[in-house]
Amino acid sequence: MPALRRVSKPRSLTAVPAGGVDTDVPRRLYADPGLPDRVFRTVLRSGGGLVLAVMLLVGGFLLYRAWLALERAGWSFLTTSAWAPDTGRFGIAAVLVGTVLIAAVAVCVAVPLALGAALYIAEYAPPRLRRTLVSIVDLMAAVPSVVYGLWGVFFLQDKVLPTARWMAAYLGWIPLFEVEGADPDDPLAPASVYTSSTFIAGLVVGMMIAPIICSIMREVFSQAPAGEREGAYALGATRWGMIRSVVLPFGRGGMIGGTMLGLGRALGETIAVFMIISLTFDIQWHVLQSGTSSVSSLIALRYGEAGAFGMSALMAAGFALFVMTLIVNFAASSIVARSRSGAASDA
């Protein structure tokens, strides 16, 4: 234990004269952390500062390259759907809506799967099976996105079309699930109206981010305090009752953080989405209908053929995606910081 040093004189025991001022201050104790702790603290601060500097440099570079396009487009850059930089009419309204919808579908698909898998691995699976499942989940997180894209194009899309047709038939009264120009009651109607849609792209991206979310939730659930677990069992709770009253409240921050981390990846996913969707520059609110767009797919599609001004416009789109991702991550950090996850047990 480091030695304690007295920094100031102890408070005098003499009485303070009437009308006088007590100039003594309370004694302060200073603990010398030692050289290893000081070096470790310096390394941590340097690493955090380096990460912040790199993030600022990336944002500054994007803003510098995008300034020409942003100066010409102004605020219409956020409200224009068309993408024709050569004619001076371009914006990210359509691709921004498509990006958000694809990410929303992905999160709606991935979070229930990840939550169920994480609870089973952490609370129900036998030890041997648990190690195998952890390895499988980690391997799924390492699969390249192009593999998921090929799987979505050549396998998943054909299997999902009947489900999309069913959703359009029974949920078409909801504007989000409406499909224009399709008759769900006609079994001979062409299925091409349901292909390359936001729904299919969201399913593929959801399968991509589910292993990441599951890994984070599993680690948080496994750190739930043993004292609170035993206390719940001692009060007569079942295993599910213990999970509902101890594990889930404890892991709330990890659940939110893992979901936001998956959302950040879903917003920026490029290759898998680019291989599946049919890019369109109209605002497409119908998730089951063919045709959608995303910011990353727009950049991948137009990067090779863009001129000087077109490249500046693409940089502006990338800067908008960068800012949106930062907002999501900062919101997640704020929510996690206010949660109970990581608190010690009082039992």
C-alpha positions in Angstrom: 0.0 0.0 0.0 1.5 3.4 -0.9 2.6 5.6 1.9 0.5 8.5 3.0 2.1 11.9 3.1 0.9 14.8 5.2 0.5 17.9 3.0 -0.5 20.5 5.5 -0.2 21.1 9.2 -2.8 19.6 11.5 -5.5 21.9 12.8 -4.5 23.8 15.9 -6.1 22.9 19.1 -6.1 26.4 20.4 -9.3 28.4 20.4 -9.9 31.0 17.8 -10.0 34.5 19.3 -13.4 36.3 19.1 -13.7 38.1 15.9 -10.6 36.4 14.5 -10.3 34.3 11.4 -9.3 30.6 11.5 -6.4 30.4 9.0 -5.9 26.7 9.5 -7.2 24.3 6.9 -8.2 20.6 7.3 -5.4 18.2 6.8 -5.2 16.6 3.4 -3.8 13.2 2.7 -2.1 12.4 -0.5 -1.5 8.9 -1.7 1.5 8.4 -4.0 0.3 5.9 -6.7 3.8 4.9 -7.6 5.6 4.9 -11.0 3.7 1.9 -12.6 0.3 3.6 -11.9 1.5 6.9 -13.2 2.8 5.3 -16.4 -0.4 3.4 -16.9 -2.5 6.5 -16.4 -0.4 8.4 -18.9 -0.7 5.6 -21.5 -4.5 5.5 -21.0 -4.8 9.3 -21.4 -2.6 9.2 -24.5 -4.6 6.5 -26.1 -7.9 8.3 -25.4 -6.5 11.6 -26.8 -5.1 9.8 -29.9 -8.5 8.2 -30.6 -10.2 11.6 -30.2 -7.6 13.2 -32.5 -8.1 10.6 -35.2 -11.8 11.1 -35.1 -11.5 14.8 -35.4 -9.0 14.5 -38.3 -11.4 12.1 -40.1 -14.3 14.5 -39.6 -12.2 17.5 -40.6 -10.9 15.8 -43.8 -14.5 14.9 -44.8 -15.7 18.4 -44.2 -12.8 19.9 -46.1 -13.4 17.7 -49.1 -17.2 18.2 -48.9 -17.2 22.0 -48.5 -17.4 22.8 -52.2 -20.6 20.7 -52.6 -22.1 21.9 -49.3 -21.4 25.5 -50.2 -23.3 25.2 -53.5 -26.2 23.0 -52.2 -26.8 24.6 -48.9 -29.6 23.3 -46.7 -31.2 21.8 -49.8 -28.6 19.0 -49.5 -30.7 17.5 -46.7 -34.1 17.9 -48.5 -33.3 17.0 -52.1 -33.9 13.4 -53.3 -32.3 13.5 -56.7 -28.5 12.8 -57.2 -27.2 14.7 -60.2 -24.1 16.7 -59.1 -23.3 17.7 -62.7 -26.6 19.6 -63.0 -26.3 21.1 -59.5 -29.3 19.2 -58.1 -28.3 16.7 -55.6 -29.1 15.7 -52.0 -29.3 12.9 -49.5 -33.0 12.9 -48.5 -33.7 9.6 -50.3 -30.6 7.8 -49.4 -30.8 9.0 -45.8 -34.3 7.6 -45.4 -33.2 4.3 -46.9 -30.3 4.1 -44.6 -32.4 4.6 -41.5 -35.1 2.2 -42.6 -32.6 -0.6 -43.4 -30.9 -0.1 -40.1 -34.2 -0.1 -38.2 -35.3 -3.4 -39.8 -31.9 -4.8 -39.0 -32.1 -3.8 -35.4 -35.7 -5.2 -35.1 -34.5 -8.5 -36.4 -31.2 -8.7 -34.6 -32.0 -7.6 -31.0 -34.6 -10.4 -30.2 -32.3 -13.1 -31.7 -29.2 -11.7 -29.9 -31.1 -11.4 -26.6 -32.4 -14.9 -26.7 -29.1 -16.4 -27.7 -27.2 -14.4 -25.0 -29.6 -15.5 -22.3 -29.5 -19.1 -23.3 -25.7 -19.1 -23.5 -25.2 -17.3 -20.2 -27.9 -18.9 -18.1 -29.2 -22.2 -19.6 -26.6 -23.8 -21.7 -24.4 -26.6 -20.2 -20.7 -25.7 -19.8 -19.5 -27.7 -22.8 -22.2 -26.6 -25.1 -21.7 -23.0 -23.9 -18.1 -23.0 -25.0 -19.1 -24.3 -28.4 -21.9 -21.7 -28.8 -19.6 -18.9 -27.8 -17.1 -20.0 -30.5 -19.8 -20.2 -33.1 -21.1 -16.7 -32.3 -17.7 -15.2 -32.5 -17.0 -16.9 -35.8 -20.3 -15.5 -37.2 -19.2 -12.0 -36.2 -15.9 -12.6 -38.2 -17.6 -13.6 -41.5 -17.0 -11.0 -44.2 -19.9 -8.9 -45.3 -19.6 -10.0 -48.9 -20.4 -13.5 -47.8 -23.6 -12.4 -46.1 -24.4 -10.4 -49.3 -24.0 -13.5 -51.5 -26.1 -15.5 -49.1 -28.8 -12.9 -49.1 -28.9 -12.6 -52.9 -28.8 -16.3 -53.9 -30.5 -18.0 -51.0 -32.4 -15.8 -48.6 -34.2 -13.6 -51.1 -36.2 -16.4 -52.7 -37.1 -17.9 -49.3 -38.4 -14.6 -47.9 -40.6 -13.6 -50.9 -43.6 -15.7 -49.6 -43.3 -14.0 -46.2 -43.1 -10.5 -47.8 -46.3 -11.4 -49.9 -48.1 -12.5 -46.7 -47.1 -9.3 -44.8 -48.3 -7.2 -47.7 -51.6 -9.1 -47.8 -52.4 -8.9 -44.1 -50.5 -5.8 -43.0 -50.8 -3.7 -46.1 -53.2 -1.4 -44.4 -50.2 0.0 -42.6 -48.5 2.5 -44.9 -45.0 1.1 -44.0 -46.0 -2.4 -45.3 -47.9 -1.3 -48.4 -46.7 -2.4 -51.8 -47.8 -0.3 -54.7 -48.8 -2.0 -57.9 -49.1 -5.5 -56.4 -52.1 -7.7 -55.8 -51.4 -9.9 -52.8 -54.6 -11.9 -53.4 -53.4 -13.0 -56.9 -51.1 -16.1 -56.6 -49.9 -15.6 -60.1 -48.7 -12.0 -59.6 -45.0 -11.5 -60.3 -42.8 -11.6 -57.3 -40.3 -9.1 -58.7 -42.1 -6.3 -56.9 -40.9 -7.7 -53.6 -37.3 -8.3 -54.5 -34.3 -6.0 -53.7 -36.3 -4.3 -50.9 -35.5 -2.7 -47.7 -37.0 -5.7 -45.8 -34.5 -8.2 -47.4 -31.5 -5.9 -47.0 -32.5 -5.3 -43.4 -32.8 -9.1 -42.8 -29.2 -9.6 -44.1 -27.8 -6.8 -42.1 -29.6 -8.0 -39.0 -28.0 -11.4 -39.3 -24.6 -9.6 -39.6 -25.0 -7.5 -36.5 -26.7 -10.1 -34.3 -23.4 -11.9 -33.3 -21.9 -8.6 -32.2 -24.9 -7.7 -30.1 -25.1 -11.2 -28.7 -21.4 -11.2 -27.6 -21.8 -7.9 -25.7 -25.0 -9.0 -24.0 -23.6 -12.4 -23.1 -20.6 -10.8 -21.4 -22.7 -8.4 -19.4 -25.2 -11.1 -18.3 -22.4 -13.3 -17.1 -21.2 -10.6 -14.8 -24.4 -10.2 -12.9 -23.7 -10.3 -9.1 -23.7 -13.8 -7.6 -25.1 -12.4 -4.3 -28.2 -11.0 -6.0 -28.7 -14.2 -7.9 -28.5 -16.3 -4.7 -30.8 -13.8 -2.9 -33.4 -14.2 -5.6 -33.3 -18.0 -5.4 -33.5 -17.8 -1.6 -36.7 -15.8 -1.9 -38.2 -18.6 -4.0 -37.7 -17.2 -7.5 -37.5 -19.5 -10.4 -34.7 -19.3 -12.9 -36.7 -17.0 -15.2 -37.8 -15.0 -12.2 -34.2 -14.5 -11.2 -33.3 -13.5 -14.8 -36.1 -11.0 -15.0 -35.4 -9.4 -11.6 -31.6 -9.6 -11.5 -29.9 -10.3 -14.8 -31.9 -8.2 -17.1 -31.9 -5.0 -14.9 -28.2 -5.5 -14.3 -27.5 -5.9 -18.0 -29.7 -3.0 -19.2 -26.7 -0.9 -20.1 -25.0 -3.7 -22.0 -28.2 -4.4 -23.9 -28.5 -0.8 -24.9 -24.8 -0.4 -25.7 -24.7 -3.6 -27.8 -27.9 -2.5 -29.7 -26.4 0.9 -30.4 -23.1 -0.7 -31.5 -25.0 -2.9 -33.9 -27.0 0.0 -35.1 -23.8 1.9 -35.9 -22.5 -0.9 -38.0 -25.9 -1.3 -39.7 -25.9 2.4 -40.7 -22.6 2.1 -42.4 -22.9 -1.4 -44.0 -21.9 -1.2 -47.7 -21.2 -4.3 -49.7 -24.0 -6.6 -48.5 -26.6 -3.9 -48.9 -25.1 -2.8 -52.3 -25.4 -6.4 -53.6 -29.1 -6.8 -52.6 -30.9 -3.5 -53.1 -32.0 -1.9 -56.3 -30.8 1.6 -55.9 -33.4 4.4 -56.4 -33.3 8.1 -55.6 -36.9 8.4 -54.6 -37.9 8.5 -51.0 -39.2 4.9 -50.4 -41.2 4.4 -47.2 -42.5 1.0 -48.2 -40.1 -1.5 -46.8 -41.5 -4.5 -48.7 -41.4 -2.9 -52.1 -38.5 -3.3 -54.5 -36.1 -0.4 -54.6 -34.3 1.5 -51.8 -31.0 3.2 -51.2 -28.4 3.9 -48.6 -25.6 6.4 -48.2 -22.8 3.8 -48.2 -24.2 2.1 -51.3 -24.4 5.5 -53.1 -20.8 6.1 -52.4 -19.8 2.6 -53.6 -21.8 3.0 -56.8 -20.7 6.5 -57.9 -17.2 6.6 -56.6 -15.5 5.3 -59.7 -17.3 7.6 -62.2 -17.3 10.8 -60.1 -15.6 14.0 -61.2 -14.1 16.6 -59.0 -17.4 18.1 -58.0 -19.1 14.7 -57.8 -16.4 13.5 -55.5 -17.0 16.5 -53.2 -20.7 15.6 -53.2 -19.9 12.0 -52.2 -17.7 13.3 -49.4 -20.6 15.4 -48.2 -22.8 12.3 -48.1 -20.0 10.5 -46.2 -19.7 13.4 -43.8 -23.5 13.3 -43.1 -23.2 9.5 -42.4 -20.2 10.2 -40.1 -22.1 12.8 -38.1 -25.2 10.5 -37.8 -23.1 7.6 -36.6 -21.4 9.9 -34.0 -24.8 11.1 -32.7 -26.0 7.5 -32.3 -22.8 6.5 -30.5 -22.8 9.5 -28.1 -26.5 8.8 -27.4 -25.7 5.2 -26.5 -22.8 6.3 -24.3 -25.1 8.7 -22.4 -27.7 6.0 -21.9 -25.2 3.4 -20.8 -23.6 5.8 -18.3 -27.0 6.4 -16.6 -27.8 2.7 -16.4 -27.1 0.2 -13.6 -25.0 -2.1 -15.6 -21.7 -2.8 -13.9 -22.9 -1.9 -10.4 -21.6 -4.1 -7.6 -23.9 -6.3 -5.6 -25.0 -5.2 -2.2 -25.7 -8.7 -1.1 
